[in-house]
Structure formats: structure tokens, C-alpha cells
Amino acid sequence: MYPFISEEQKMTVASIREFVAKEVIPVAPTLEARNEYPWTLVDRFKEMGLFGCIIPQEYGGLGMGFATYALVVEEVAAGWMSLVGLFNTHLIMAYIVVNHGTLEQKRNLLPAMARGEKRGGLALTEPDTGSDVQAIRTTATRQDGHYALTGSKMFLTNGRNGNTFALLARTDPNATPAHRGLSCFIVEKGPGFVVGSDADKMGYRSIDTCQIFLEEMPVAASTLVGGKEGRGFRQVMDGLEVGRINVAARAVGVARAAHEASVMYAQQRHTFGKPIAEHQSIQIRLADMAVNLEAARLLTHAAATRKDMGEPCGLEAAMAKLFASETSLNGTMEAMRIHGGYGFTKDLPIERLYRDAPLMVIGEGTNEIQRLLIARKVLERHRVSQ
Ligand SMILES: Cc1cc2nc3c(=O)[nH]c(=O)nc-3n(C[C@H](O)[C@H](O)[C@H](O)COP(=O)(O)OP(=O)(O)OC[C@H]3O[C@@H](n4cnc5c(N)ncnc54)[C@H](O)[C@@H]3O)c2cc1C
């Protein structure tokens, strides 16, 4: 347990850790090998209220702070990273509705999202654009009191098994700058929403990641988040702060699992007459993994705590996401080296951790984009007057 968290948070962590140990770790290898969606665990998430982690209690959620949420995500990811996919973009969507939606949107959506009846996602990426969000081509054309959505979205997490999405589309093709022409809609599956093929991924398996097509799909004007056009980019960027805290926490979970397994294995495996933990080169690896893991966790907790205090945390969330995901990527590689040939087999969880880690470098804005964002914020903060 970590020294910087409250007694209440420790209890939450303990109960999620027990759930993961008893109900997730035993089934994860089989489900992931079959690339099978974890429906039973979806039901358990519903029972535990996890679909409503950060949804306010007045709308039926658990009303958790972001720091507690990050701890929950770390626990789940340490058991099986894919499982976080059930509620990551779902909760980014809920956050957008809580903070930018109309009262009617909050009342209609949030209680059902908290119960996990409406399970959501975030539809930004398109076949031709991911990092460059302003270049989104999907259009929302106003017609007789509703909008018609036309275009395609790529890599939509929960695209097949979810039912409600926050979707970014262009309402004004002539707006300058281009992001002022983007608006966010709450889109429920229906006529005109066509689910295409699932991506066949190296990791993050068992969670559906799909292309979808919008064929002049009609959506009511009341689904426009906040009721005004041109605000979608800012709404979504605000939501991605939560997404980056989530990815950072996920990465900490994966790095922790790799480190814990390595510490155990290094004491059990003998070479040249002694446990490999007694070889200095292994000790150096274990030490570097431990330091990076702790630093990643502290950055994540700092970003989440700022968010809980209502302070801007764009810079801190980007730093946490960047550092934690690189820590996870390097840490899983180090774990594989420590485990030798056995780490390369499917008999141990190391190879799954190694396949899951790279997604954290890519999702919620690649690490190249995080660096651009961090540099911009640092330069803004320390502007030299000419
Ligand atoms: C498993 C999975 C699940 C996903 N789930 C979702 C989801 O639910 N919803 C959703 O909307 N998206 C989702 N995505 C998409 C993900 O967010 C994008 O893949 C990511 O944002 C990168 O976009 P891209 O793949 O188009 O890469 P590109 O934008 O084409 O980038 C390619 C490379 O160029 C670099 N690059 C781009 N621009 C710059 C620049 N200005 N300076 C320096 N380098 C640059 C990038 O860092 C990257 O290395 C998911 C992706 C995966 C793999």
C-alpha cells in the first residue's frame, strides 16, 4: 500500500485488489487467448458500480475522486489491462456529459451509464486522421430540427459491444480555426450506425476496437452536447485529461505487474549456484524498474489530485501519461529479459504485459503529441518578454 493515500482509499484499493485476484487473474489468460469479450466481468462491474466510478452520486454513480479512480484503474490493469477498456472511454464520455452537457442530457444519460446499461465510448479517430483532431471529416448536417451524421470512425473501443458514444463531427466546414467547426454529439446506436470490422490487435485483446460507418444517420438536435455548436473540440480535449490520467494509471498497473513478477522470479531462478537476484546486473534492472514505477505512480497521483482540486492539470496529465507509458514499455521488456526464455512463452503473463504495454504509448494522444503539448505549456508558463 502507498503512504500518500487515505484510509478510505486504502479500503477501496484492497477491495478491488481482492476482486482482481479472485475473479480476474484466474480467467484472463483463457479469455485473452480466445479474444473473447469478458461478459461475466461486465456483469460484475455493474454489480460493483464501476461503470459509475466518477459519475456524481446524484446521478447514481459512486462519485469517486480522480485520485481514487486512478488507484482503481491501476489495480484492474495490474490484473488484466484489457479490462480497463470496459470503463475508460465510457467514463471519459460520462465526464464530458457531467461537465459540458445540458441538464436534460445529464438526467437522461448518467444514471443509465452509471448502471452500465448504457455503455459508452469516444469516437474521435477516423481512417485518415488520429493525432490531427482538427482534420476530422465526419459531418453533421442540420436538417429540419435534427442532424444527419456522415462519415467513418476508426479504432472505436466498445464499438461493437457498447451502445452510446460521444462522437466528434464537423458542423461548420468553413470555420477558422478549423476546430471551431467541430461539435460533440451523444450518439446511440440505431439506423445509419453500421459496425464494420474489428481490429485484430497484438494486445488489449478481448476488447472490441472497430471501424464504424455513419450513413446519413439521423440524430436529434438535443444530442448536441451543451446545446451549442462549435464547442466539441474543447469539450473533448477536457475529457482527454481524464483519459490521460486513466492511461497513466493503466501503465502503472502493467509496470507494477511486470516488476512484481520479476522480483519474485529473480529470487527463485538460480544460475551459477545462486539466485539471479544476487547477480548485480539483475539488481540494477530491478532497482531501475522500482524507481521508474514509483515516479510514474507519483506523477499520476499528482495529476489526479490536481484534477480533484479543480485546478488545470493538462500539463501534469500529459507528463504522467508520457512517463508512465514509457515506464511500462521499458519495464515489460526488462521483465522479459529477467525471465529469460520462460518470459517469451505463453506459460507466464510477461508476454501479455509486453504486448499490452505499447498501446499506452499510442492511445489518448501519442507520446509525440504529449511532448508537443508539454513543450507548449512549459513555454507558455515561462514566456520571456521580447
Ligand atoms: C487499441 C486501440 C484503441 C483505440 N481506441 C480509440 C477510441 O476508443 N476512440 C478513438 O477516437 N480512437 C481510438 N484509438 C485511436 C488512437 O487514439 C490513435 O491511434 C492515436 O491517436 C494516433 O492516431 P493515428 O493512429 O491516426 O496515428 P497518426 O496520427 O497517423 O500518427 C502516426 C505517427 O506520427 C506521429 N505524429 C503525428 N503528428 C505528429 C506531429 N505533429 N509531430 C510529431 N509526430 C507526429 C504520431 O505520434 C505517430 O507516431 C485507438 C487506437 C488503438 C490502437
The ligand as a Gaussian input file, in Angstrom:
#p B3LYP/6-31G(d) Opt

LIG

0 1
 C       -6.455000      -0.428000     -29.493000
 C       -6.813000       0.977000     -29.825000
 C       -7.947000       1.541000     -29.288000
 C       -8.318000       2.854000     -29.640000
 N       -9.488000       3.368000     -29.157000
 C       -9.913000       4.559000     -29.618000
 C      -11.211000       5.065000     -29.246000
 O      -11.955000       4.456000     -28.474000
 N      -11.619000       6.237000     -29.783000
 C      -10.831000       6.945000     -30.659000
 O      -11.271000       8.012000     -31.098000
 N       -9.602000       6.497000     -31.021000
 C       -9.131000       5.333000     -30.535000
 N       -7.899000       4.863000     -30.912000
 C       -7.095000       5.635000     -31.835000
 C       -5.886000       6.295000     -31.213000
 O       -6.307000       7.340000     -30.371000
 C       -4.996000       6.772000     -32.371000
 O       -4.432000       5.626000     -32.961000
 C       -3.929000       7.736000     -31.922000
 O       -4.488000       8.955000     -31.532000
 C       -2.911000       8.015000     -33.046000
 O       -3.548000       8.341000     -34.232000
 P       -3.151000       7.565000     -35.583000
 O       -3.172000       6.114000     -35.317000
 O       -4.028000       8.085000     -36.675000
 O       -1.650000       7.992000     -35.868000
 P       -1.163000       9.290000     -36.668000
 O       -1.847000      10.489000     -36.179000
 O       -1.251000       8.986000     -38.113000
 O        0.374000       9.335000     -36.229000
 C        1.369000       8.464000     -36.794000
 C        2.713000       8.805000     -36.150000
 O        3.073000      10.175000     -36.432000
 C        3.305000      10.871000     -35.211000
 N        2.849000      12.262000     -35.357000
 C        1.651000      12.699000     -35.800000
 N        1.601000      14.031000     -35.802000
 C        2.794000      14.466000     -35.295000
 C        3.372000      15.740000     -35.018000
 N        2.699000      16.883000     -35.214000
 N        4.631000      15.790000     -34.539000
 C        5.336000      14.654000     -34.303000
 N        4.848000      13.418000     -34.538000
 C        3.588000      13.324000     -35.025000
 C        2.489000      10.112000     -34.170000
 O        2.992000      10.366000     -32.868000
 C        2.702000       8.688000     -34.621000
 O        3.975000       8.256000     -34.174000
 C       -7.494000       3.581000     -30.526000
 C       -6.321000       3.013000     -31.056000
 C       -5.986000       1.737000     -30.716000
 C       -4.736000       1.134000     -31.334000

